[in-house]
């Protein structure tokens, strides 16, 4: 069984970002008149999510997918940096929620609550 998560992002207005995560584990769902989004598909059917190593690898893949989905917001300007960071944070959080595995949620919560250097 193939597992994947689709990470999507759309700029709603100049200062707000909506991250939409569509699809379920094992497939993706598409709406008929769905607007275009930047997206990244993150596959994880090859990972053992019962192991810490598998969970860490999936989290790394989700973060990489969020970077890809949010790449259109990259820029040197502080405004675009904030847009990118907001997009990235929301995409990772949404993807973790979509996968819905306690070990992944715990890892994400630890990473989010880690003090910034």
BELGIDA-V289138 format. One record per pair of residues at least 12 apart in sequence whose C-alpha atoms are under 10 Angstrom apart, sorted by the first residue. I is the first residue (numbers start at 1). J is the second residue. D is the distance in Angstrom with one decimal. If there is no record, write none. Layout:
{{I	J	D} {I	J	D}}
This chain:
{{1	25	9.5} {1	26	6.6} {1	27	9.6} {1	44	10.0} {1	45	6.6} {1	46	9.2} {2	25	8.0} {2	26	5.3} {2	27	7.7} {2	43	7.3} {2	44	7.4} {2	45	4.9} {2	46	8.0} {3	24	8.4} {3	25	5.1} {3	26	4.3} {3	27	6.9} {3	28	9.7} {3	41	10.0} {3	42	8.3} {3	43	5.5} {3	44	5.3} {3	45	4.5} {3	46	8.2} {3	47	9.3} {3	99	9.3} {4	23	8.3} {4	24	7.6} {4	25	5.6} {4	26	5.9} {4	27	6.6} {4	28	7.9} {4	40	9.9} {4	41	6.4} {4	42	5.2} {4	43	4.0} {4	44	5.8} {4	45	7.1} {4	99	8.8} {5	21	7.7} {5	22	7.6} {5	23	6.5} {5	24	6.8} {5	25	6.3} {5	26	8.2} {5	27	7.8} {5	28	7.5} {5	40	8.2} {5	41	5.6} {5	42	5.1} {5	43	6.4} {5	44	8.3} {5	62	8.4} {5	65	9.3} {5	95	6.9} {5	96	9.4} {5	98	7.4} {5	99	7.4} {6	20	8.9} {6	21	6.0} {6	22	6.0} {6	23	6.4} {6	24	8.5} {6	25	9.4} {6	27	9.0} {6	28	7.1} {6	29	9.3} {6	39	6.6} {6	40	5.7} {6	41	4.4} {6	42	6.2} {6	43	8.7} {6	62	9.5} {6	65	8.4} {6	66	9.6} {6	69	9.4} {6	91	9.8} {6	95	7.8} {6	98	9.4} {7	19	7.9} {7	20	7.0} {7	21	5.2} {7	22	7.2} {7	23	9.1} {7	37	9.2} {7	38	8.1} {7	39	5.2} {7	40	5.2} {7	41	6.3} {7	42	7.6} {7	62	8.3} {7	63	10.0} {7	65	6.7} {7	66	6.5} {7	67	9.8} {7	68	8.9} {7	69	6.4} {7	70	9.3} {7	91	6.4} {7	92	8.2} {7	94	8.1} {7	95	6.6} {7	98	9.8} {8	20	5.3} {8	21	5.7} {8	22	7.5} {8	36	9.2} {8	37	5.7} {8	38	5.5} {8	39	4.2} {8	40	6.7} {8	41	8.8} {8	65	9.2} {8	66	8.1} {8	68	9.5} {8	69	5.9} {8	70	8.2} {8	87	9.5} {8	91	7.3} {8	94	9.7} {8	95	9.5} {9	21	8.1} {9	36	9.1} {9	37	5.6} {9	38	5.5} {9	39	6.5} {9	40	9.4} {9	66	8.7} {9	68	9.9} {9	69	6.1} {9	70	6.5} {9	71	9.7} {9	72	9.4} {9	73	9.9} {9	87	7.0} {9	88	9.0} {9	90	9.1} {9	91	7.3} {10	35	8.7} {10	36	7.9} {10	37	5.5} {10	38	6.9} {10	39	9.2} {10	69	9.1} {10	70	8.7} {10	72	9.6} {10	73	10.0} {10	87	8.7} {11	37	8.8} {11	38	9.7} {11	70	9.7} {11	72	9.5} {11	73	8.7} {11	83	8.9} {11	87	8.8} {14	79	9.5} {14	80	9.8} {14	83	8.9} {15	79	8.5} {15	80	9.4} {15	82	9.1} {15	83	7.2} {15	86	10.0} {16	83	7.5} {16	86	8.5} {16	87	9.0} {17	83	7.2} {17	84	9.1} {17	86	7.2} {17	87	6.2} {17	88	9.9} {17	90	8.6} {18	86	9.2} {18	87	7.5} {18	90	8.0} {18	91	8.9} {19	37	9.4} {19	38	10.0} {19	39	10.0} {19	66	9.8} {19	69	9.5} {19	70	9.4} {19	86	9.3} {19	87	6.7} {19	88	8.8} {19	89	9.4} {19	90	6.1} {19	91	5.7} {19	92	9.4} {19	93	9.5} {19	94	7.5} {19	95	9.7} {20	37	8.8} {20	39	9.4} {20	90	8.9} {20	91	7.5} {20	94	7.5} {20	95	9.1} {21	39	9.1} {21	90	9.9} {21	91	7.5} {21	92	9.7} {21	93	9.8} {21	94	6.3} {21	95	6.5} {21	96	10.0} {21	97	9.3} {21	98	7.4} {22	39	10.0} {22	94	9.6} {22	95	9.3} {22	98	8.5} {23	41	10.0} {23	98	8.4} {24	98	7.2} {24	99	8.1} {25	43	9.2} {25	44	9.3} {25	45	9.2} {25	98	7.8} {25	99	6.8} {25	100	9.5} {26	43	9.1} {26	44	9.5} {26	45	8.3} {28	41	9.4} {37	69	8.3} {37	70	9.9} {38	66	9.9} {38	68	8.1} {38	69	5.1} {38	70	7.1} {38	71	8.3} {38	72	7.8} {39	65	7.9} {39	66	8.2} {39	67	9.8} {39	68	7.2} {39	69	4.6} {39	70	8.0} {39	71	9.7} {39	91	10.0} {40	62	9.1} {40	64	8.8} {40	65	5.2} {40	66	7.2} {40	67	8.8} {40	68	6.3} {40	69	5.5} {40	70	9.3} {41	61	9.6} {41	62	9.0} {41	65	6.9} {41	66	9.5} {41	68	9.6} {41	69	9.2} {42	58	8.4} {42	61	6.4} {42	62	6.4} {42	63	9.5} {42	64	8.7} {42	65	6.2} {42	66	9.3} {42	95	9.2} {43	58	8.5} {43	61	8.2} {43	62	9.1} {43	65	9.8} {44	57	8.8} {44	58	6.5} {44	59	10.0} {44	61	8.4} {44	62	9.6} {44	99	9.9} {45	58	9.8} {46	58	9.8} {49	101	8.1} {49	102	9.9} {49	103	7.9} {49	104	8.2} {50	101	9.3} {50	102	10.0} {50	103	8.0} {50	104	9.8} {51	103	8.9} {52	103	7.9} {52	104	9.0} {52	107	9.3} {54	103	10.0} {54	104	9.5} {55	101	9.0} {55	102	9.9} {55	103	6.8} {55	104	5.8} {55	105	9.6} {55	106	10.0} {55	107	8.0} {56	103	9.3} {56	104	7.7} {56	107	7.6} {56	108	9.5} {58	96	9.4} {58	99	9.7} {58	104	8.0} {59	92	8.5} {59	95	9.3} {59	96	7.9} {59	104	6.9} {59	105	9.4} {59	107	7.9} {59	108	7.5} {60	92	9.9} {61	92	9.8} {62	91	8.5} {62	92	6.2} {62	93	9.3} {62	94	9.8} {62	95	6.8} {62	96	7.8} {63	88	7.7} {63	89	8.9} {63	91	8.3} {63	92	6.0} {63	93	9.5} {63	95	9.1} {63	96	9.8} {64	88	9.5} {64	92	9.1} {65	88	9.1} {65	91	8.6} {65	92	8.3} {65	95	9.3} {66	84	9.8} {66	87	7.8} {66	88	5.4} {66	89	8.1} {66	90	8.7} {66	91	5.5} {66	92	6.0} {66	93	9.6} {66	94	9.8} {66	95	8.6} {67	84	8.5} {67	85	9.3} {67	87	8.7} {67	88	6.2} {67	89	9.6} {67	91	8.8} {67	92	9.1} {68	88	9.1} {69	84	9.8} {69	87	8.4} {69	88	8.0} {69	91	8.1} {70	83	8.8} {70	84	6.1} {70	85	8.5} {70	86	9.2} {70	87	5.9} {70	88	6.1} {70	89	9.8} {70	91	8.2} {71	84	7.3} {71	87	9.3} {71	88	9.0} {72	84	8.1} {73	85	8.7} {73	86	9.7} {73	87	8.1} {73	88	9.6} {89	112	8.9} {92	108	8.5} {93	105	8.8} {93	108	7.7} {93	109	9.2} {93	112	9.5} {96	108	7.4} {96	109	9.9}}
